[in-house]
Amino acid sequence: MTKERSDLLQGTVTMLVLKALQVEPMHGWGITERIEHWSEEVLQLGQGTLYPALYRLERQDLIQSEWRVTENSRRAKYYSLTTQGRQQLEKELAQWRRASRAVNQVLDVTLASARPA
Amino acid sequence: MSWIRESWNRIRSVTRVDALERGLDDEIRFHIEQQTQKNLRAGMTPDDARRQAYVKFGGVERFKENTRDEFRPVLLQDSLLDLRYGIRALRRAPLFTVIAAVTLALGIGATTAVFAVVYGVLIKPLPYHDSDALVSLKHSAKSLGGGPPVGLSLSLFVSYARENRSFEHVGVWSRGTDIVTDGIAAEEVATLNVSAGALRALGIQPAMGRTFLDADGASNATETVILMDGYWARRFGRDRSIIGRDISIGARPRVVVGIMPPSFRFLDETPEVLVPVRIDPATLTLGGFNFEGIARLAGGVTMQRASTDLARILPIWIQSWPSYPGVDRNEFGDMTPLVKSLKQDLASNVGNMLWVLMGTIAMVLVIACANVANLVLVRAQDRQHELAIRTALGAGRGRLARQLLVENLVLGMLGGALGLLLAAAGLRVLSSIGEGSLPRLQEIAISPIVLELTLALSLCAALLFGGIPIAKLGLKHFDMTLRPAARGATSSRERNRARNFLVVVQVALAVVLLVGSGLMVRTFVALRAVPPGFTDPAHVQLARVNIPEAQIADAARVSQLQHDMLDRLATIPEVTSVSFTGNVPMANERSRAGIYREDVPLNNQSEPPLRWFRFVAPGFFHTIGTRVVAGRDFTWVDVDNSRPVVVISQNLARELWREPTAALGRRIREGTESPWREIVGVVADVYDDGVHRPAPAIVYWPSFMQTFVGQPFNIKRSVTFALRTSRAGSEGLLTQVRDAISSAQAGTPITRVRTLGDVYAHSMAATSFALVMLVIAAAMALILGIVGIYGAIAYAVTQRRREIGIRAALGASRHELQAMFVRHGVILALIGIACGLAGALALTRLMASLLFGTSPLDLTVYVLVSVGLASVAALAAYVPARRAALVDPVLTLRGD
């Protein structure tokens, strides 16, 4: 029953999904489209990985879902952020920024400055 | 707490798995279609567009499966598995399961039963609307000489009702009896004289008809009556047309105005009919404190404020009403109002005792848990092998811990369920023992809150006895050995320490309980040793006879009739002595007032203290066995001629004249206008308030007098005959008594049939109840404690067989080996006893108010308990230790 998951990957997917829903409610396909579009097609997540993440987030009450009709009259499940989801997104963003700044600093270290005088 | 909600969402999703499943299919289909359309827009062929969409999604079935994992009820399924596994594990060890479950059941059952009593008697609100606002009104007075407080006189009630600023409603009530002569046979019924305000305070509406109105209490109103449901059913077969009809009560017609609902109870009283208290303000005097007061506080008024308010009214009351003729009104000057919560007042005698009991029983529960913990520890050790295998097969530590916990929970629930059955049975026993000593008995039941407690107890017990072994065993050890478990030659010190600790706890608690019950036994013995003022009460038959005024108006004729009845009763075979009294000793049937002395001028007599009055016929002292210390008893010549004579109790004689003989010939009177009455006899003290209280001073008046406190006659119409006979209590005797009474006056029933022994036992009922309960608890504690010691030593012996074998092979004698284990047991017991004695010193202080004739620090009890327990512990260790001596070194060593 143990599920193999990379914590880093999972954490990132969570954040991306929450971010994608920040503006307006969206269905699953729309979320993948949005992420790909915003990342200028760099982030090509395997579209299937999205669904386990969506169901987990819903169970954790970070997002909620609702069946609605799209502009071209199709039935689709729309996801939207809950208040908790919004808070979680803020937290994750802050964390991510701190972590990525730290990583960047490490990567920016030049050979000269790294060697103690 | 997000994990709680998350688990909840998971559990909830069980119920809608199908819906989620279908939703997922639709969702993914929609996704693929959208992607396909996008691909089409990008210029792909339809086939290509569809294929590329699938590729981009990744394996549809794989992701579906992954997604399902998110909403499948994993945890729940696992828990069910644990549960099944736990039950199977317990069934594999039936002896362990039975012993553990029964031990737990005893602890939980006893705790549940006692809690049911505590809840019903002390905690549960009274069954009236907004019952917290209900208070009882009583008064203490210095002149009562430390006796129990008194209630209200009718004049005081009227003053309170007129002047108070604290009560929404206020009322009075008193018990009584009267004879109903409607229909077939005359019968005496218990009546409740109650004012309209008392019923309003309780907020009771009758099932039919109306309740009493203030107008019913006017002296010139039509006489009315309300029937209790039980009496209505028994006597009138629930005939609804009874309302508005007259029935004859006390040979006078009364109109039935209402029927009470079946659920209605008036406090702890069991009347059959309610009659209104009738008040004629023109005839009221200050005295006559024969009524109980009850009130409902107005919104926002505290008991403290109400008390201050009543204290303000008391001086107004003293000035508003006449005193008895010849009684100084200052006699009433030292009264203090006592406003108490009605609920507390009802249970005032047993509150402390019940809490002590509750604590006692809780200790028994802890001991039981310690015993089970010990068992679980032993079993966990035996299962090390199994657990090690499961660890090796990949079970995580948390998983194993959860598994053990679920197993213990199952055990706890089993114990709880059995305990509940025990409690239900125990409650019946408790109620029958508590009859007469416990108020609100009918409210004791296994209610939802009691069930909740049982559940909580079972859970806590499971955590307690299951948690210790889990923590102590340290699950980290499990992975270490896949070697044959028995090879773990000596048990680890860690585990032994846990077991020893449990044994010490058990012994310590057992000491506390044994000391407690020992003190109770001493108290009981001390109480029985006090001569109550009468002898061999079991052979004194009591029966009450009432001659209503409507039947015979003339007081002198009543006296003659009573004399006649007495003569007829005396002819019954084997009756050695007969007499009667207006109020039975120790039965809380008395009146009291002050007396004046001839040898001390009135103005020197500051406020005569109140004395108990008792009215007796000649021969009463002889019949019940009260010794005449000086002078003589009354004679029928005294009574028939209304001679001014009186008998007093020894302590009153000593108080006023130092010597019983010095009192003879002195004269006293009960009112300043009465004739002086000569003291002709002094009798031994009777412990009327119960043998645990000082014997009150009692003034004995003849059963019939020409004048009394300004009234023209004094006759007790309701008297209790006392017959000394070895046949007391037998049916044959009662038949003869009935015959004798009705041959003197046809159709006169006898009531309140009991022996003086019953009255005596009843006066000690609360102590007996506490004694029985504490002894039961202590016995349970002792047995469980012994089993604990026995088990610990027996287990140590089995664990250390190899060591014993080696020692024996090296030449240790049997005796030495045996002594080694006995010493182990005794040391544990001694540590336990030391802790227990310290605990007992601290805790028995709480039960000081239950004790009599012994101090909470009674040395004898402490020594006896310590020595006794140490010996029993040595014995409990000796039995298994003998097995150690029997170990054959060759066999043991080869066995490995």
Contacts between the chains, C-beta under 8 A, distances in Angstrom:
chain1	res1	chain2	res2	distance
A	1	B	74	6.1
A	1	B	78	7.8
A	3	B	66	7.7
A	3	B	69	6.4
A	27	B	27	7.7
A	27	B	30	7.0
A	27	B	31	7.9
A	28	B	27	5.8
A	28	B	28	7.9
A	28	B	30	7.7
A	28	B	31	5.3
A	29	B	30	6.8
A	29	B	31	4.4
A	29	B	34	4.2
A	29	B	35	6.4
A	30	B	34	8.0
A	32	B	31	8.0
A	33	B	38	7.9
A	46	B	56	8.0
A	46	B	57	7.5
A	46	B	58	4.3
A	47	B	31	6.8
A	47	B	35	7.4
A	47	B	56	5.6
A	47	B	57	4.5
A	47	B	58	6.6
A	48	B	57	5.0
A	48	B	58	3.8
A	48	B	59	6.6
A	48	B	60	6.9
A	48	B	62	7.0
A	48	B	63	3.4
A	48	B	66	7.9
A	49	B	58	7.1
A	49	B	63	6.9
A	51	B	24	7.1
A	51	B	27	7.3
A	51	B	28	7.0
A	51	B	63	5.5
A	51	B	64	7.6
A	51	B	66	7.5
A	51	B	67	4.5
A	52	B	63	6.7
A	52	B	66	4.3
A	52	B	67	4.7
A	52	B	69	7.0
A	52	B	70	5.5
A	54	B	67	7.9
A	55	B	20	7.9
A	55	B	24	7.9
A	55	B	67	5.1
A	55	B	70	3.9
A	55	B	71	5.7
A	56	B	70	4.8
A	59	B	6	5.9
A	59	B	9	4.8
A	59	B	10	6.5
A	59	B	13	7.4
A	59	B	70	6.2
A	59	B	71	6.8
A	60	B	2	7.0
A	60	B	6	5.8
A	60	B	9	7.9
A	61	B	2	7.6
A	61	B	5	6.1
A	61	B	6	7.6
A	61	B	9	7.1
A	67	B	23	7.8
A	74	B	30	6.5
A	74	B	33	7.8
A	75	B	26	7.1
A	75	B	30	7.5
A	76	B	27	7.5
A	76	B	30	5.2
A	77	B	23	6.5
A	77	B	26	7.4
A	77	B	27	5.0
A	77	B	30	7.8
